[in-house]
Amino acid sequence: MEVTCLLLLALIPFHCRGQGVYAPAQAQIVHAGQACVVKEDNVSERVYTIREGDTLVLQCLVTGHPRPQVRWTKTAGSASDKFQETSVFNETLRIERIARTQGGRYYCKAENGVGVPAIKSIRVDVQYLDEPVLTVHQTVSDVRGNFYQEKTVFLRCTVNSNPPARFIWKRGSDTLSHSQDNGVDIYEPLYTQGETKVLKLKNLRPQDYASYTCQVSVRNVCGIPDKAITFRLTNTTAPPALKLSVNETLVVNPGENVTVQCLLTGGDPLPQLQWSHGPGPLPLGALAQGGTLSIPSAQARDSGYYNCTATNNVGNPAKKTVNLLVRSMKNATFQITPDVIKESENIQLGQDLKLSCHVDAVPQEKVTYQWFKNGKPARMSKRLLVTRNDPELPAVTSSLELIDLHFSDYGTYLCMASFPGAPVPDLSVEVNISSETVPPTISVPKGRAVVTVREGSPAELQCEVRGKPRPPVLWSRVDKEAALLPSGLPLEETADGKLRLERVSRDMSGTYRCQTARYNGFNVRPREAQVQLNVQFPPEVEPTSQDVRQALGRPVLLRCSLLRGSPQRIASAVWRFKGQLLPPPAVLPAAAEAPDHAELRLDAVTRESSGSYECSVSNDVGSAACLFQVSAKAYSPEFYFDTPNPTRSHKLSKNYSYVLQWTQREPDAVDPVLNYRLSVRQLNQHNAMVKAIPVRRVEKGQLLEYLLTDLRVPHSYEVRLTPYTTFGAGDMASRIIHYTEPINSPNLSDNTCHFEDEKICGYTQDLTDNFDWTRQNALTQNPKRSPNTGPPTDISGTPEGYYMFIETSRPRELGDRARLVSPLYNASAKFYCVSFFYHMYGKHIGSLNLLVRSRNKGALDTHAWSLSGNKGNVWQQAHVPINPSGPFQIIFEGVRGSGYLGDIAIDDVTLKKGECPRKQMDPNKVVVMPGSRAPHGSSPQLWGPVVLFLLAMQR
């Protein structure tokens, strides 16, 4: 019963107002969160400053109808025109722990399909200050002809910051300046990374040996504190120097333990040593401890450059490098080169022949090669030459040349590579030279030139290689520029000539090349062939889902189109209605020639023919479906969010009304809307009030309006609105209605501020006072607050009701003032009346003052009303007449008394034109708080009419 009464909707007829309320999107960026620099009006579309690590909150306030959709994007920096790839579709952009790289220009784009989108931007400037780095450099130069040395020292201080840092140099506790003496220069060098200041000490003097401090500051912007670094300069200050315990190139056998020591030979202060490996980190298992690097059981993968670096911020870092080579051999290959001079590609008697042998080794230059013929070492002669490092072949390659090939030269040749005296296994490769040794040929087997497979299946591409010896086959793609194979490599070697692909995808379709490799075969022009791979995949269609609306009795044409697929044609199309198979539609001659779509025509939309239609399209590989939802349902209403001051407060109760406005989306698409079903439910409650709102013919762009009444302050409500046509219920739209206090316009409307909204009716805290007014209610107040002072609830007596009060506990002191300032009003009348309730209870109550701030010429504050001392645990009302001569503001000033039992509160402030009531309220006619005693002299006769009135309301 109580909820029903609470949500009672007055039978106030709706209104249709105007045509064409559809309006393009408008946007404005408001920043919140932890800003360092905030403009006076709290809104800036230029620069928003925030400290690194704080939370960035940007809001895009939009207007326009229908409600615009918001998209946030960002440029990488002020000089970039490219948006980030990611976007945020939300009116509020929130970035936790913002980093310096996230600074830049942020764009809010709002669009609703009407006119052009609205785009606003704001530049976010992230402030930071890193730890400074201080380095010392010195120069020593001899002057000829004199026993004189000039020793100059440069102290370089570098820091990264935003905004630019200010540098302060100190010697001990004394601040140095550029013109302090002739021995000190302070300057900023050119071409430096970060911000740098140099302190130059010319021709060092005894007093120059001291402690120097570089202090950097961004002048406390964003609360960033200063940072400093100190260096002690002595007559022994020197840069680091190093030496190694091994040679710069260290060759070891696999499995050996490697230990390298990096020894300091100089440096003051004591340098720090660090080992690194390039490229990549130190090997797994390696241990760097101080200047000693240990690698247990070194393997070939551990080869590389190891760097030892010493730093002490004096001069340049000292660096020593060890090139570690772990002996290894792999990949033994050979090549057969027929007579090059005659450009022959066949082995012929009487011509020259060259056999080449190569292994990949570390170290490469230490490899030795031996040639054997038929198991015996090959002997050098005028016709048999062994050469090393052939310029036409890879480095460190051994070649055996046969001049004027004889029949006796036929045989088996073996090339053996080895590391003399090292425990590394030898590698060998064997080549057979005979009349049967012939160059390769390559071809595609019959029927394998085109390979067709379904997407997701395996595929095998094959090329046949003939010849002796038979070389491996290299595969590559030729249909796309710089395209890679599915393995991610540009070339892939196969020993048997077959390229095997697992789970092929449509992007693997194309032409593949197979060609003979030159190694392990003839060093001649490669032979090649091509294979075409066709990957078949199921169709893709549009629309995948479509909402089709039409008035009852009108025809509808449904069309399902093939976007892509392989094969690219429709083999079959099947239509279903609510899951039941439909007979195939008649095929027109024109449609028969266009196998890329399927159509279904409905002669008339009825209740029986409304529902879900599915068109399943197949191309012999797979199928896809177009879904159509056909109905005569009305589209959803479009709530109007730009209603000016939709909330209307009631003066005599804690209720409010709300002006609900909407338009109908595409009203002509279906039958006319007959009425709307309105449902209103208070959030966190289940019961709702439902009402039918009849309408006449609704036109597109027509603004409909309904007044919701008896809504409880400060609760929020869910409103659901459903249009009804002759077909029945249409699509429902819902929105949440929040209570907002009215913010009086400059010309002033007669509204009461209950302080129920966080915006407190546009009132602001004065920046020149000692502390602030606080907004709270019985549910949010501190449970440990001081007893015997302050109100337990607001003027309504409900725990949800808010009020403004001053907290006088510590650290507040006697005489501290808190000021609450109203918005600026234009004076359009001679007299005004300020009415408000106040609560002044406690033995230490100070004063409550009402001031009027005139804005004619500057700001002038005048006292209009004042009250001091304990007035009891009751709410009382005051009416204060004012007569401003121009634009003005009113100020509530609370003054702290002699102790902590002095909380003062105000509520329900009204400012209206005209004079105040002549008969002021009797001080005894007060609002008694729950649990307190009624003041002496109250009139019991008042309760009778009140009770009768409440009983009548219940009926």
C-alpha positions, 0 to 999 in steps of 0.5 A: 500500500505504501509503495503504491501511494509512493509511486502514484502517478497523477492523471495529468494528460501528456503533451505533444510539443513541436516537430523535429526535435531531432538534433545533431550531437553536441559535446563538452569535455568535463574533467574530474579525478585527481587534477593538478590544475583545474580552471575556475569553472572546472571545465577546460578544453585546452590543457588538463594537468595530472601527475603521473600515477594518478587517476585520469577521469574525463567525461563527455557531456552530450546533448542531441536527440536521439541520445548520441553515442560517445567514442573516445580516441587519442593521438599518440602525441601533440604532433601526431595526427593518427588515432590509437587503434583502440577506442573507448565507447563510453561517456566516461574515460577513466585511466588508473595510474596514468603513465607519461606515455599516455599524455596527449590529445584526447578526442570525444566523438559524439554522433547520433545519425543526425547532422555531423558528429561533434568532436571535442578534444582536450590535451592531457599533460602528465607531470613527473620528475625522475631522479637526477643523474650526476656525472663528472668529467674532467680535462687535463691539458699541458701548457708548453713552456710553463710548469703549469697544469690547468685542471677543469672539472664539469659536473653534469646533472641530467633529469627527465621531467615535465614541466621543465625542471629548475636546477639549483647547484650547492657546494656544501650548504651554499647555493652557487650562482653563475656570477659567484666567482671567476672559478664557477660557470653554470650553463646548459649544453646543446644537443643533450637528452633530457634536461641538463645543467653543467657546473664548470669548475675552472682551474681547480682550487683547494676550496673546490674539493667539496660536496656538490648537490644538484637539486631539481624542482618542478616548483611543487606542481602537482605536489611533486617534491624536489629531488637531489643528488650529491657527489663528493669531489676530491683530489683522487676523483678519477674515472674507472679503468679495467683489465681482463684476465683473458684475451679479448677472444676466448676459444673453448671446447664444448663442455668446458667451464669458463671463468672470466675476471674483470679487474678494476685498475682505477676509479674513485669513487669505487666503480660498480661492475656489471656483465651483459651479453649481446644480443639477449640476456646472459645464458641460463646457468651463467653467474655474474658476481662482481667482476667474475663471470662463470659459465659452467659446461659451455655449449655452442649456443653460449657463444657471443660477446660478453661485456664488462662495464664499470661506472662510477659517474666519473668520466665515461664508463669503462668497458671490456668485451670478451668474444667467447667462441665454443668450438662446433661444426654443423651442416656439411654441404657440397656442390658440383660445378661443371666447367664454368668457362664453357657454361656447361651444365653437364659433366663431360670428359675432357672438361674441368670439374670442381667439387666444393665442400663447406661446414658451418663452424665456430671459429670458422677460420680454424676448420681444416679440410681433407679430401679422399678418393675411394677411401684414400687421401687425394694426391695433388697433381697438375690435374688435381688442385685443392683450394681454400676460400673460393671467392665465389663460395661461402667463406672457408670453403674447400674446393677440389678441381679436376682439370681435363676430366679423365675416365679414371677420375670417376669415383667416390670423393669424400670431404672431411672437416675437423678441428685439429687437436680439439674434442669435436667430432669430424664432419664429412660429406660424400660425392659420387662422380660417374657417367651416371652423375647428371644435373637435376630436373623438376616437375609436378606429378600428373594431376597435382598441378592444382590442389583443392582442399577444404579449409581446416584440412591438411594439404600436400604440395608435391614436386618430383626431382630427378638426377644424380645426386638428387638435391633438396627442394626449396619452396616459396610463394610467388603470388604475393609480394614478400609473402611468407609460407605458412611456417612463417619463413620465406623459404622452406627446404624439403628432402623429398620434394613435398610441402606439407601444410596442416589445417590450411586457411583461405589466406594460404590459397595461391601459387607456390614455387618449388625449385632445386637447391644448389647445395648437395647437388649441381651448382647450376641454374635452379630448375623450378615448377609451380603448384596452385593451391585452392582452399575452399571455405563455406559461404559468408552472407549478409545480413547475418541478422536483420530486423524487418518491420512493416505494417500489417497487410503490406508485402515484404521482400527478404534477400540473403546475399553471398559476400564471399566463399569458395566456390563463389556461387550458391549451390542451394538455398533453403528457407525456414519459418520458425524452424519449419521448412518452407517450399522453395520460392519460384525462381525468376529467370533473372534470379537464375542468372544471379547465383549470389543471392536468394530471395523470399517474398511475403505478400502480406505481414500478418500476426501469423506470418510474423516471426523468425525466418532463416535462409540457409545458403550452401556452396557445396563446402559448407553453409551459412544463414541469414536471419530475419525477424519479421513483425509489425511491432512498433520500434522503441521510444527514444527518450529525450535527455535534454529536457531543461530542468526536468525535476520539480521539487515540492515545497511542503514535502520531500517529493518531486515530479519529473517531466518525462519526454520522448519521441517515437522511432520510425513511427511510419514504419508500422501501424500507428501507435495507439497508446503507451504502457508506462511502468515506474519502479523505485530502484532496489524495490520490486513493486511498480506502478503501471499506467496506459497513456493514450495518444493520437497519431504520432509523427516522426520528431514529435515530442511527447511528454508526461509528468511523473509525480509523487517521487520520493527525494532523493530516490532514483527510479527505473522507467519503462515505456512500451508502445502499442499498435493494433499488432500489440506491444512494441519494443520497450525502452527503459531509463533511470531517473535520478533526482537532481536539485534545480540550479536557479537560472540567472533570472531566478525561478522560485525553487527550493534547494533541499541539498539532496543532489551532490551538485547542491543546486550550484552552491560552491565552497568559498576559497577564502574561508577556513574550512568547508560546509559538509553535505550529509544525512543520517545514513552517511554521518559519522557514527562517532560524531559528537553527541548533544550537537547537530541535527540527527536528520534533515527537516523532513525527519527521514534518514535519507534526507540531506542537509548542509552543516559545519563540523566544529571538532578538531582541527577547527578553532574559535572564530574559524569560518565556513562559507557556502556561496550561491550561484550568481543571480541577475536582479530582475526585481526590487525585493527578494526573500531568502527563506531557510531552515536552520538548526543551532544546537549545542553549548558551544554554538557560534554564529550563523550569518547570511551575507549578500555579495553584490557584483555591481563593481567588484565583490562587496559583501554585506550582512543581511541576517545573523543569529548566535548561541544555542537554539535547541535541538529543533529546526527553525525557519527564517525569512530574510528580506534583501534588496540587491541593486544588481547581480548578486549572490547569497552566502551562508557563513558558519562561525565556530564557537568556543568548543566542539559542541557547536555544529550548525546546519541549514536546509531547504533554502528558497530565494523568491521575488517579492517581500517576505511574509509580514507575520514572521513564524512564531519562534515556538512553531518549530519542527520537533526532531524525533525523540526530542521533547516538544518545546514549551507552549506548543499548540496541541490543537494543530494536530487535529487538522493534520491527522484528518488531512493524512487520513483523507490522503490515505483514502 
